[in-house]
Amino acid sequence: RLRPLHKWTGTTALILIILHFSFVISRYGYSFQNTKMLSGTFAIIILILMVTSGWIRFFKTTYFIRILHLTLGFCLFISVVIHLVL
């Protein structure tokens, strides 16, 4: 099954995105008027919640956590598309 690899892929993506976020903030600063930075911040918050819910699912799977993880996946996809388009 791919699930053990799946949790490490998500964790690696989170680490890379946090590095990207810190590089962009250190280079350009943070501005609330910049929609790209706001959408990226929203995406990183969703990714943190998604990885956390994924690790919780690894130890204890409930219906609520499964639905939350799936919903966060859809929200993350939409926010990443918005981040890339803007």
C-alpha angles and dihedrals in degrees: 000000000000098000097095089051090044095063092050091048090054092047091049090049089051092052092048092047091049088052090049091048093050092047093051093046093048092047102040106015123229124289126182090206093060107093093197091058092046093050090046091050090049090049094050091050090051091047092052090051091046095051090046092051089046092055090046088053089054091060102031125010118203130166092248094052091047092051091043091052092049093047091049088052091056092045091048092051092051094046092049090051090050090048092052095045097048 
